[in-house]
């Protein structure tokens, strides 16, 4: 999978997509383009993943 990190905030969140390549060119991902945000909460317990729709 060729993907690109869009944002990395240390110990807080990671945003990545497969809609563009690592060369920052439009991609043709199969089966679907996606952008994902992985956020970490400030809890001492294990990170709880959350999902939010993108517009």
mmCIF file of the N, C-alpha and C atoms, coordinates in Angstrom:
data_MODEL
# 
_entry.id   MODEL 
# 
loop_
_atom_site.group_PDB 
_atom_site.id 
_atom_site.type_symbol 
_atom_site.label_atom_id 
_atom_site.label_alt_id 
_atom_site.label_comp_id 
_atom_site.label_asym_id 
_atom_site.label_entity_id 
_atom_site.label_seq_id 
_atom_site.pdbx_PDB_ins_code 
_atom_site.Cartn_x 
_atom_site.Cartn_y 
_atom_site.Cartn_z 
_atom_site.occupancy 
_atom_site.B_iso_or_equiv 
_atom_site.pdbx_formal_charge 
_atom_site.auth_seq_id 
_atom_site.auth_comp_id 
_atom_site.auth_asym_id 
_atom_site.auth_atom_id 
_atom_site.pdbx_PDB_model_num 
ATOM 1   N N  . UNK A 1 1  ? 0.841   -1.174 0.000  1.00 0.00 ? 1  UNK A N  1 
ATOM 2   C CA . UNK A 1 1  ? 0.000   0.000  0.000  1.00 0.00 ? 1  UNK A CA 1 
ATOM 3   C C  . UNK A 1 1  ? 0.885   1.236  0.000  1.00 0.00 ? 1  UNK A C  1 
ATOM 4   N N  . UNK A 1 2  ? 0.665   2.117  -0.938 1.00 0.00 ? 2  UNK A N  1 
ATOM 5   C CA . UNK A 1 2  ? 1.375   3.382  -0.995 1.00 0.00 ? 2  UNK A CA 1 
ATOM 6   C C  . UNK A 1 2  ? 0.458   4.435  -0.405 1.00 0.00 ? 2  UNK A C  1 
ATOM 7   N N  . UNK A 1 3  ? 0.859   5.019  0.692  1.00 0.00 ? 3  UNK A N  1 
ATOM 8   C CA . UNK A 1 3  ? 0.021   6.002  1.380  1.00 0.00 ? 3  UNK A CA 1 
ATOM 9   C C  . UNK A 1 3  ? 0.884   7.164  1.840  1.00 0.00 ? 3  UNK A C  1 
ATOM 10  N N  . UNK A 1 4  ? 0.237   8.163  2.401  1.00 0.00 ? 4  UNK A N  1 
ATOM 11  C CA . UNK A 1 4  ? 0.935   9.373  2.780  1.00 0.00 ? 4  UNK A CA 1 
ATOM 12  C C  . UNK A 1 4  ? 0.441   9.847  4.144  1.00 0.00 ? 4  UNK A C  1 
ATOM 13  N N  . UNK A 1 5  ? 1.362   10.186 5.026  1.00 0.00 ? 5  UNK A N  1 
ATOM 14  C CA . UNK A 1 5  ? 0.999   10.792 6.300  1.00 0.00 ? 5  UNK A CA 1 
ATOM 15  C C  . UNK A 1 5  ? 0.722   12.268 6.064  1.00 0.00 ? 5  UNK A C  1 
ATOM 16  N N  . UNK A 1 6  ? -0.407  12.745 6.532  1.00 0.00 ? 6  UNK A N  1 
ATOM 17  C CA . UNK A 1 6  ? -0.794  14.144 6.369  1.00 0.00 ? 6  UNK A CA 1 
ATOM 18  C C  . UNK A 1 6  ? -0.494  14.961 7.610  1.00 0.00 ? 6  UNK A C  1 
ATOM 19  N N  . UNK A 1 7  ? -0.584  14.334 8.778  1.00 0.00 ? 7  UNK A N  1 
ATOM 20  C CA . UNK A 1 7  ? -0.285  15.012 10.039 1.00 0.00 ? 7  UNK A CA 1 
ATOM 21  C C  . UNK A 1 7  ? 0.149   13.980 11.060 1.00 0.00 ? 7  UNK A C  1 
ATOM 22  N N  . UNK A 1 8  ? 1.142   14.333 11.844 1.00 0.00 ? 8  UNK A N  1 
ATOM 23  C CA . UNK A 1 8  ? 1.583   13.493 12.952 1.00 0.00 ? 8  UNK A CA 1 
ATOM 24  C C  . UNK A 1 8  ? 1.840   14.425 14.128 1.00 0.00 ? 8  UNK A C  1 
ATOM 25  N N  . UNK A 1 9  ? 0.996   14.345 15.134 1.00 0.00 ? 9  UNK A N  1 
ATOM 26  C CA . UNK A 1 9  ? 1.150   15.129 16.355 1.00 0.00 ? 9  UNK A CA 1 
ATOM 27  C C  . UNK A 1 9  ? 1.576   14.153 17.442 1.00 0.00 ? 9  UNK A C  1 
ATOM 28  N N  . UNK A 1 10 ? 2.807   14.270 17.880 1.00 0.00 ? 10 UNK A N  1 
ATOM 29  C CA . UNK A 1 10 ? 3.394   13.298 18.795 1.00 0.00 ? 10 UNK A CA 1 
ATOM 30  C C  . UNK A 1 10 ? 2.490   13.021 19.998 1.00 0.00 ? 10 UNK A C  1 
ATOM 31  N N  . UNK A 1 11 ? 2.226   11.756 20.210 1.00 0.00 ? 11 UNK A N  1 
ATOM 32  C CA . UNK A 1 11 ? 1.405   11.248 21.310 1.00 0.00 ? 11 UNK A CA 1 
ATOM 33  C C  . UNK A 1 11 ? -0.048  11.731 21.262 1.00 0.00 ? 11 UNK A C  1 
ATOM 34  N N  . UNK A 1 12 ? -0.502  12.314 20.134 1.00 0.00 ? 12 UNK A N  1 
ATOM 35  C CA . UNK A 1 12 ? -1.871  12.796 20.055 1.00 0.00 ? 12 UNK A CA 1 
ATOM 36  C C  . UNK A 1 12 ? -2.654  12.230 18.886 1.00 0.00 ? 12 UNK A C  1 
ATOM 37  N N  . UNK A 1 13 ? -2.128  12.383 17.647 1.00 0.00 ? 13 UNK A N  1 
ATOM 38  C CA . UNK A 1 13 ? -2.896  11.884 16.501 1.00 0.00 ? 13 UNK A CA 1 
ATOM 39  C C  . UNK A 1 13 ? -1.994  11.648 15.297 1.00 0.00 ? 13 UNK A C  1 
ATOM 40  N N  . UNK A 1 14 ? -2.498  10.786 14.412 1.00 0.00 ? 14 UNK A N  1 
ATOM 41  C CA . UNK A 1 14 ? -1.866  10.496 13.122 1.00 0.00 ? 14 UNK A CA 1 
ATOM 42  C C  . UNK A 1 14 ? -2.983  10.561 12.082 1.00 0.00 ? 14 UNK A C  1 
ATOM 43  N N  . UNK A 1 15 ? -2.721  11.266 10.978 1.00 0.00 ? 15 UNK A N  1 
ATOM 44  C CA . UNK A 1 15 ? -3.677  11.353 9.879  1.00 0.00 ? 15 UNK A CA 1 
ATOM 45  C C  . UNK A 1 15 ? -2.969  10.846 8.626  1.00 0.00 ? 15 UNK A C  1 
ATOM 46  N N  . UNK A 1 16 ? -3.593  9.890  7.925  1.00 0.00 ? 16 UNK A N  1 
ATOM 47  C CA . UNK A 1 16 ? -2.983  9.374  6.702  1.00 0.00 ? 16 UNK A CA 1 
ATOM 48  C C  . UNK A 1 16 ? -4.047  9.108  5.651  1.00 0.00 ? 16 UNK A C  1 
ATOM 49  N N  . UNK A 1 17 ? -3.592  8.994  4.407  1.00 0.00 ? 17 UNK A N  1 
ATOM 50  C CA . UNK A 1 17 ? -4.515  8.750  3.298  1.00 0.00 ? 17 UNK A CA 1 
ATOM 51  C C  . UNK A 1 17 ? -3.845  7.875  2.248  1.00 0.00 ? 17 UNK A C  1 
ATOM 52  N N  . UNK A 1 18 ? -4.669  7.172  1.495  1.00 0.00 ? 18 UNK A N  1 
ATOM 53  C CA . UNK A 1 18 ? -4.165  6.439  0.331  1.00 0.00 ? 18 UNK A CA 1 
ATOM 54  C C  . UNK A 1 18 ? -4.657  7.097  -0.956 1.00 0.00 ? 18 UNK A C  1 
ATOM 55  N N  . UNK A 1 19 ? -5.247  8.306  -0.834 1.00 0.00 ? 19 UNK A N  1 
ATOM 56  C CA . UNK A 1 19 ? -5.751  9.029  -2.001 1.00 0.00 ? 19 UNK A CA 1 
ATOM 57  C C  . UNK A 1 19 ? -4.631  9.715  -2.778 1.00 0.00 ? 19 UNK A C  1 
ATOM 58  N N  . UNK A 1 20 ? -3.483  9.877  -2.116 1.00 0.00 ? 20 UNK A N  1 
ATOM 59  C CA . UNK A 1 20 ? -2.293  10.384 -2.805 1.00 0.00 ? 20 UNK A CA 1 
ATOM 60  C C  . UNK A 1 20 ? -1.133  9.455  -2.486 1.00 0.00 ? 20 UNK A C  1 
ATOM 61  N N  . UNK A 1 21 ? -0.154  9.425  -3.359 1.00 0.00 ? 21 UNK A N  1 
ATOM 62  C CA . UNK A 1 21 ? 1.003   8.552  -3.175 1.00 0.00 ? 21 UNK A CA 1 
ATOM 63  C C  . UNK A 1 21 ? 2.037   9.226  -2.288 1.00 0.00 ? 21 UNK A C  1 
ATOM 64  N N  . UNK A 1 22 ? 3.055   8.483  -1.929 1.00 0.00 ? 22 UNK A N  1 
ATOM 65  C CA . UNK A 1 22 ? 4.137   9.049  -1.131 1.00 0.00 ? 22 UNK A CA 1 
ATOM 66  C C  . UNK A 1 22 ? 4.910   10.116 -1.901 1.00 0.00 ? 22 UNK A C  1 
ATOM 67  N N  . UNK A 1 23 ? 4.703   10.198 -3.204 1.00 0.00 ? 23 UNK A N  1 
ATOM 68  C CA . UNK A 1 23 ? 5.305   11.253 -4.031 1.00 0.00 ? 23 UNK A CA 1 
ATOM 69  C C  . UNK A 1 23 ? 4.366   12.460 -4.147 1.00 0.00 ? 23 UNK A C  1 
ATOM 70  N N  . UNK A 1 24 ? 3.278   12.478 -3.370 1.00 0.00 ? 24 UNK A N  1 
ATOM 71  C CA . UNK A 1 24 ? 2.291   13.563 -3.349 1.00 0.00 ? 24 UNK A CA 1 
ATOM 72  C C  . UNK A 1 24 ? 1.594   13.734 -4.694 1.00 0.00 ? 24 UNK A C  1 
ATOM 73  N N  . UNK A 1 25 ? 1.334   12.629 -5.373 1.00 0.00 ? 25 UNK A N  1 
ATOM 74  C CA . UNK A 1 25 ? 0.603   12.620 -6.638 1.00 0.00 ? 25 UNK A CA 1 
ATOM 75  C C  . UNK A 1 25 ? -0.715  11.894 -6.432 1.00 0.00 ? 25 UNK A C  1 
ATOM 76  N N  . UNK A 1 26 ? -1.765  12.236 -7.196 1.00 0.00 ? 26 UNK A N  1 
ATOM 77  C CA . UNK A 1 26 ? -3.035  11.525 -7.062 1.00 0.00 ? 26 UNK A CA 1 
ATOM 78  C C  . UNK A 1 26 ? -2.849  10.019 -7.266 1.00 0.00 ? 26 UNK A C  1 
ATOM 79  N N  . UNK A 1 27 ? -3.528  9.256  -6.456 1.00 0.00 ? 27 UNK A N  1 
ATOM 80  C CA . UNK A 1 27 ? -3.441  7.800  -6.530 1.00 0.00 ? 27 UNK A CA 1 
ATOM 81  C C  . UNK A 1 27 ? -4.743  7.234  -7.085 1.00 0.00 ? 27 UNK A C  1 
ATOM 82  N N  . UNK A 1 28 ? -4.697  5.968  -7.424 1.00 0.00 ? 28 UNK A N  1 
ATOM 83  C CA . UNK A 1 28 ? -5.882  5.246  -7.861 1.00 0.00 ? 28 UNK A CA 1 
ATOM 84  C C  . UNK A 1 28 ? -6.044  4.043  -6.933 1.00 0.00 ? 28 UNK A C  1 
ATOM 85  N N  . UNK A 1 29 ? -6.421  4.319  -5.668 1.00 0.00 ? 29 UNK A N  1 
ATOM 86  C CA . UNK A 1 29 ? -6.489  3.229  -4.689 1.00 0.00 ? 29 UNK A CA 1 
ATOM 87  C C  . UNK A 1 29 ? -7.617  2.254  -4.993 1.00 0.00 ? 29 UNK A C  1 
ATOM 88  N N  . UNK A 1 30 ? -7.369  1.004  -4.659 1.00 0.00 ? 30 UNK A N  1 
ATOM 89  C CA . UNK A 1 30 ? -8.341  -0.037 -4.912 1.00 0.00 ? 30 UNK A CA 1 
ATOM 90  C C  . UNK A 1 30 ? -8.636  -0.740 -3.595 1.00 0.00 ? 30 UNK A C  1 
ATOM 91  N N  . UNK A 1 31 ? -9.815  -0.877 -3.149 1.00 0.00 ? 31 UNK A N  1 
ATOM 92  C CA . UNK A 1 31 ? -11.067 -0.614 -3.841 1.00 0.00 ? 31 UNK A CA 1 
ATOM 93  C C  . UNK A 1 31 ? -11.584 0.810  -3.626 1.00 0.00 ? 31 UNK A C  1 
ATOM 94  N N  . UNK A 1 32 ? -11.079 1.535  -2.610 1.00 0.00 ? 32 UNK A N  1 
ATOM 95  C CA . UNK A 1 32 ? -11.635 2.855  -2.316 1.00 0.00 ? 32 UNK A CA 1 
ATOM 96  C C  . UNK A 1 32 ? -10.562 3.751  -1.686 1.00 0.00 ? 32 UNK A C  1 
ATOM 97  N N  . UNK A 1 33 ? -10.672 5.045  -1.948 1.00 0.00 ? 33 UNK A N  1 
ATOM 98  C CA . UNK A 1 33 ? -9.780  6.000  -1.294 1.00 0.00 ? 33 UNK A CA 1 
ATOM 99  C C  . UNK A 1 33 ? -10.252 6.221  0.136  1.00 0.00 ? 33 UNK A C  1 
ATOM 100 N N  . UNK A 1 34 ? -9.304  6.407  1.056  1.00 0.00 ? 34 UNK A N  1 
ATOM 101 C CA . UNK A 1 34 ? -9.678  6.660  2.435  1.00 0.00 ? 34 UNK A CA 1 
ATOM 102 C C  . UNK A 1 34 ? -8.686  7.616  3.074  1.00 0.00 ? 34 UNK A C  1 
ATOM 103 N N  . UNK A 1 35 ? -9.182  8.359  4.025  1.00 0.00 ? 35 UNK A N  1 
ATOM 104 C CA . UNK A 1 35 ? -8.344  9.176  4.900  1.00 0.00 ? 35 UNK A CA 1 
ATOM 105 C C  . UNK A 1 35 ? -8.738  8.795  6.313  1.00 0.00 ? 35 UNK A C  1 
ATOM 106 N N  . UNK A 1 36 ? -7.744  8.546  7.148  1.00 0.00 ? 36 UNK A N  1 
ATOM 107 C CA . UNK A 1 36 ? -8.025  8.103  8.506  1.00 0.00 ? 36 UNK A CA 1 
ATOM 108 C C  . UNK A 1 36 ? -7.294  8.978  9.510  1.00 0.00 ? 36 UNK A C  1 
ATOM 109 N N  . UNK A 1 37 ? -7.951  9.214  10.631 1.00 0.00 ? 37 UNK A N  1 
ATOM 110 C CA . UNK A 1 37 ? -7.348  9.921  11.752 1.00 0.00 ? 37 UNK A CA 1 
ATOM 111 C C  . UNK A 1 37 ? -7.350  8.979  12.938 1.00 0.00 ? 37 UNK A C  1 
ATOM 112 N N  . UNK A 1 38 ? -6.187  8.787  13.520 1.00 0.00 ? 38 UNK A N  1 
ATOM 113 C CA . UNK A 1 38 ? -6.059  7.980  14.731 1.00 0.00 ? 38 UNK A CA 1 
ATOM 114 C C  . UNK A 1 38 ? -5.706  8.949  15.845 1.00 0.00 ? 38 UNK A C  1 
ATOM 115 N N  . UNK A 1 39 ? -6.598  9.064  16.826 1.00 0.00 ? 39 UNK A N  1 
ATOM 116 C CA . UNK A 1 39 ? -6.401  10.002 17.932 1.00 0.00 ? 39 UNK A CA 1 
ATOM 117 C C  . UNK A 1 39 ? -6.213  9.237  19.230 1.00 0.00 ? 39 UNK A C  1 
ATOM 118 N N  . UNK A 1 40 ? -5.347  9.758  20.081 1.00 0.00 ? 40 UNK A N  1 
ATOM 119 C CA . UNK A 1 40 ? -5.124  9.176  21.399 1.00 0.00 ? 40 UNK A CA 1 
ATOM 120 C C  . UNK A 1 40 ? -5.679  10.144 22.438 1.00 0.00 ? 40 UNK A C  1 
ATOM 121 N N  . UNK A 1 41 ? -6.376  9.602  23.421 1.00 0.00 ? 41 UNK A N  1 
ATOM 122 C CA . UNK A 1 41 ? -6.907  10.446 24.486 1.00 0.00 ? 41 UNK A CA 1 
ATOM 123 C C  . UNK A 1 41 ? -5.873  10.563 25.594 1.00 0.00 ? 41 UNK A C  1 
ATOM 124 N N  . UNK A 1 42 ? -6.086  11.472 26.516 1.00 0.00 ? 42 UNK A N  1 
ATOM 125 C CA . UNK A 1 42 ? -5.146  11.690 27.604 1.00 0.00 ? 42 UNK A CA 1 
ATOM 126 C C  . UNK A 1 42 ? -5.344  10.766 28.786 1.00 0.00 ? 42 UNK A C  1 
ATOM 127 N N  . UNK A 1 43 ? -5.991  9.651  28.568 1.00 0.00 ? 43 UNK A N  1 
ATOM 128 C CA . UNK A 1 43 ? -6.235  8.701  29.657 1.00 0.00 ? 43 UNK A CA 1 
ATOM 129 C C  . UNK A 1 43 ? -5.009  7.836  29.905 1.00 0.00 ? 43 UNK A C  1 
ATOM 130 N N  . UNK A 1 44 ? -4.926  7.295  31.105 1.00 0.00 ? 44 UNK A N  1 
ATOM 131 C CA . UNK A 1 44 ? -3.833  6.377  31.415 1.00 0.00 ? 44 UNK A CA 1 
ATOM 132 C C  . UNK A 1 44 ? -4.164  4.950  30.992 1.00 0.00 ? 44 UNK A C  1 
ATOM 133 N N  . UNK A 1 45 ? -5.430  4.708  30.701 1.00 0.00 ? 45 UNK A N  1 
ATOM 134 C CA . UNK A 1 45 ? -5.842  3.385  30.235 1.00 0.00 ? 45 UNK A CA 1 
ATOM 135 C C  . UNK A 1 45 ? -5.501  3.255  28.751 1.00 0.00 ? 45 UNK A C  1 
ATOM 136 N N  . UNK A 1 46 ? -5.646  2.074  28.195 1.00 0.00 ? 46 UNK A N  1 
ATOM 137 C CA . UNK A 1 46 ? -5.339  1.898  26.764 1.00 0.00 ? 46 UNK A CA 1 
ATOM 138 C C  . UNK A 1 46 ? -6.132  2.868  25.895 1.00 0.00 ? 46 UNK A C  1 
ATOM 139 N N  . UNK A 1 47 ? -5.539  3.236  24.783 1.00 0.00 ? 47 UNK A N  1 
ATOM 140 C CA . UNK A 1 47 ? -6.162  4.170  23.861 1.00 0.00 ? 47 UNK A CA 1 
ATOM 141 C C  . UNK A 1 47 ? -7.482  3.614  23.344 1.00 0.00 ? 47 UNK A C  1 
ATOM 142 N N  . UNK A 1 48 ? -8.511  4.441  23.332 1.00 0.00 ? 48 UNK A N  1 
ATOM 143 C CA . UNK A 1 48 ? -9.811  4.036  22.809 1.00 0.00 ? 48 UNK A CA 1 
ATOM 144 C C  . UNK A 1 48 ? -9.975  4.597  21.410 1.00 0.00 ? 48 UNK A C  1 
ATOM 145 N N  . UNK A 1 49 ? -10.054 3.746  20.399 1.00 0.00 ? 49 UNK A N  1 
ATOM 146 C CA . UNK A 1 49 ? -10.205 4.251  19.035 1.00 0.00 ? 49 UNK A CA 1 
ATOM 147 C C  . UNK A 1 49 ? -11.598 4.859  18.833 1.00 0.00 ? 49 UNK A C  1 
ATOM 148 N N  . UNK A 1 50 ? -11.651 5.924  18.069 1.00 0.00 ? 50 UNK A N  1 
ATOM 149 C CA . UNK A 1 50 ? -12.928 6.530  17.718 1.00 0.00 ? 50 UNK A CA 1 
ATOM 150 C C  . UNK A 1 50 ? -12.984 6.701  16.217 1.00 0.00 ? 50 UNK A C  1 
ATOM 151 N N  . UNK A 1 51 ? -14.188 6.801  15.698 1.00 0.00 ? 51 UNK A N  1 
ATOM 152 C CA . UNK A 1 51 ? -14.375 6.941  14.257 1.00 0.00 ? 51 UNK A CA 1 
ATOM 153 C C  . UNK A 1 51 ? -15.274 8.134  14.006 1.00 0.00 ? 51 UNK A C  1 
ATOM 154 N N  . UNK A 1 52 ? -14.874 8.972  13.069 1.00 0.00 ? 52 UNK A N  1 
ATOM 155 C CA . UNK A 1 52 ? -15.732 10.095 12.721 1.00 0.00 ? 52 UNK A CA 1 
ATOM 156 C C  . UNK A 1 52 ? -15.878 10.146 11.206 1.00 0.00 ? 52 UNK A C  1 
ATOM 157 N N  . UNK A 1 53 ? -17.069 10.449 10.729 1.00 0.00 ? 53 UNK A N  1 
ATOM 158 C CA . UNK A 1 53 ? -17.271 10.491 9.274  1.00 0.00 ? 53 UNK A CA 1 
ATOM 159 C C  . UNK A 1 53 ? -16.545 11.682 8.651  1.00 0.00 ? 53 UNK A C  1 
ATOM 160 N N  . UNK A 1 54 ? -16.099 11.494 7.441  1.00 0.00 ? 54 UNK A N  1 
ATOM 161 C CA . UNK A 1 54 ? -15.469 12.605 6.721  1.00 0.00 ? 54 UNK A CA 1 
ATOM 162 C C  . UNK A 1 54 ? -16.469 13.115 5.690  1.00 0.00 ? 54 UNK A C  1 
ATOM 163 N N  . UNK A 1 55 ? -16.398 14.391 5.420  1.00 0.00 ? 55 UNK A N  1 
ATOM 164 C CA . UNK A 1 55 ? -17.376 14.981 4.528  1.00 0.00 ? 55 UNK A CA 1 
ATOM 165 C C  . UNK A 1 55 ? -16.911 14.946 3.145  1.00 0.00 ? 55 UNK A C  1 
# 
